Amino acid sequence: YSFCTLLCVFKHPTFFLLRKNLTSRKMTRKRRNHGRSKHSRGRTTPTHCANCGRLTPKDKAVKRFVVRNMLDAASARDVAENSTVYDKGFALPKLYMKTRMCIACAIHQRVVRARAVIYRKSRQLPKRFGKK
């Protein structure tokens, strides 16, 4: 359009109604929190993905607390048999790690899965697996 045409359109009284309708439209969104948990914060510090190294915002990353034995079962048995401390009931130390992964790696490793729309909208906490 030429400048004169645009100027005439902007001065037209119905342009303001048209502009109001254009600006009142909302963008569609997939999740209520836009996939993040920063509520009133403007920016959160980025963290590196434990798997691929990608920088991901700390509140968007998938966080898991991993507790592992330092040794596998066969090695732990050998240490317990040949040790003077660990054969008397002392527990072997464990490895405690907090891992943060980007969404792509968490989906690829099946830590989290894609959910259907009806389950994505539900606000109930998922079932906890663990202590028996």
N, C-alpha and C positions, 0 to 999 in steps of 0.2 A: 504494500500500500504506500501511497505517497504521504508526505508529511501533512498536507492539507486535509486529506481524507481522514487520517488518524485524528487530527485536531478537531474536525467536525464530529467524529464519533465520540471523543472524550467530552465534548461540550454538550452532547445530546443528553436530555434529562433521563432517558431510560438507561443510559450507560451505567449509572450508579446502581440501579437494580440488577443489571447484568453482572457487574463487578461483585456485588454482594453474593449472588448465587454462585459465582465462580470461586470465591474465597471461602464460602461456607462448606464446600465439599471437603470431606476428610479422606485422608489416604487410608486404604485398607491395611489392616494389620493382622498378622498371624497369631500373635500372642499378646496377652493383656499387658505384660511387662516388657514387650519388645525383646524378649530373650535375655534380659539383664536384670540385675537386682540392685541397681543404683537408683534410689528413689528420689531424693532431692539433691543428690550430688551432681555436679556438672561433668566431672571427669574422674575416672579412677585409674590407678596406676596399672600399666600393662605388665603382665607376667609372661614368662616363656613357657611354652608347652613342653611337658616332660617327654613327649614322644618325638615331635618334629622340630621344636624350637621356635615355632611361630609366636609372635607377640599377640597376646589376647588380653583384653581388659580383665582385671582381677575378678570383677563381679560376674562376668559372662563365662569364665572358664568353668569346666566341670571339675569339681574338687572331690577327691577321695582320700581317706586316711587309710593307709595300707600298713598292716602289721604282719611281718613275716619272720620265720625262724632264720637265724643267720646260717645255719647248716641244714642240709637235707637230712632225712631220717637215717640213712646209712652212716653218714659222717658223724651225726650226733651220737649214734650208738657207739661208734669207735672211740669218740672223745670221752664218753661216759665210762666205758670199760677201762681206758688207759689213764684216766684222771683220778687224782686223789680227792678232788673237790666235788666234781659233778656226779660222782657215783653215789654220794651220800644224800641225795635228795635235792641238791641245789639245781635250780632251773637254768638252762642255757639262756643267755641274753637274746632278746629279739630285736629286730630291725623295724623302727618306726619311721614311716615316711608319709608326708602329705604331698600327693601328686596333684598337679593342675594340668589339665589337658584342654586343647582347643576343641571346639565342637566336632570338627571333621575327624580328628583322631579318636575322640570318645565314641562316635558312631561307628567308625571303622573297627575299633576294638570291642565293640558291643558293650561298652560301659553304660551307654544310654541308647535308647532306640527311638525311632520316629513313631509318633502316636497318631491315631485317628483324631479328627476334629473334636468329636464328642468327648474323648478322653483328654485331649489337650486343654479343653475349657474347664475341666473339673478341677476344683481347688482342694480336693482331699489329698492327704499325704499318702505316699505309696507304702505298701506293707514293708516292714523291716525284717530282713533276714539276719540271722546271727545266733544269738544266745539261745540255747535249747533248754 
